[in-house]
């Protein structure tokens, strides 16, 4: 048993498995008004944590789990939230100024009133109504990635918005071929080339 205890102590000292992440556990934790500036929370678990009015500016959250967390008025300015799972998260009036949210999953999350100046949402999965609401006031360019917030959200891109998001792959692109009015064109495939 002593060797197992020593291993656990070693992992805690090196900040996670093989030293590549924090592996810190904050599931259902009360972190209201906490101050954690420029800290490493890579691969940490914040599931259902209460993070209201906290300061996580400049922190690294790569691969962290933040689903169902409540981050009302939380400061994530300059934070790296790329590759995070933020499903069903409350981000009302959160400060996401210059945050990097590349490839993050924000399905069913509420970003009402969030400050997103300079935030990069490239390849993030966001519900279409939420994306459209953010596009109404999206502005700025991310200083780290150099990507415009509006471009990362696909604002003004009617084709992208018309066909949905990566979370609905069947609607993510226009059909390549259509059936004719009788339902058959090519006897082999039953399809015909799409016309105007």
SULNOR-V151802 format. One line per field, one symbol per residue. ss: DSSP state (a for helix, b for strand, c for the rest). psi: psi as a letter, one per 40 degrees, with the letter a starting at -180 (. if undefined). A space follows every 10 residues. Layout:
ss->???
psi->???
//
This chain:
ss->caaaaaaaaa aaacccaaac ccccbccccb ccccbccccb ccccbccccb ccccbccccb ccccbccccb ccccbccccb ccccbccccb ccccbccccb ccccbccccb ccccbccccb ccccbccaaa aaaaaccccc bccccccbaa aaaccccaaa aaccccccaa acccccbbcc cccccccccc cbbccc
psi->dddddddddd dddefiheee idfihfheih fhfihghfih fheihfhfih fhfihfheih eheiheieih fhfihfheih fifihfhfih fhfihfhfih fheihfhfih fheihfheih fheihhiddd ddddddehii hhdddehidd ddefhegddd ddeaidegdd eeiiidiiia deehdhddde iihha.
//
